[in-house]
Amino acid sequence: PKGRFLSSLVSFNVGIEIGQLIIIALILPLIYIFHRRTWFSVIIKVIALAITVTGIAWTIQRLV
């Protein structure tokens, strides 16, 4: 709503930040547990590549 633009925007952003914190809280223990495994670096590279490809695809999608 126009009259509640600022509060809606702040609420949305706070919700996004809380979601990110929850994801970090779930992932950090897994990283701590598995970081010494030999396959861990490969998994990290695959995840990083997937994030990169997704970002590039979204960028191209929005430019076209």
Secondary structure, DSSP 8 states (H G I E B T S, - for coil): -GGGHHHHHHHHHHHHHHHHHHHHHHHHHHHHHHTTSTTHHHHHHHHHHHHHHHHHHHHHHHH-
